[in-house]
Amino acid sequence: MAFQNLKTLNAHQPLPPLATLAFGLAVTVLKWSQRRQTRRALYNLSADHLRDIGLDATRAGAEAAKPFWRG
């Protein structure tokens, strides 16, 4: 079975530098994608939905207009 060797893995070993870099890049890309999707959804909300979450159209528009790389 493929999972037999999991008991012998040392979870305290750091990742190799290239793996650390790749993992960090993947996390960043996923974060950017989530921001882009969230801001697009915010842009498409109706005035009633914006009011339900405590935002007005101006604030929602300003947030939706931010580039995905800005937090």
Buried (B, 14 or more C-beta within 10 A) or exposed (E): EEEEEEEEEEEEEEEEEEEEEEEEEEEEEEEBEEBBEEBEEBEEBEEEEBEEEEBEEEEBEEBBEEEBEEE
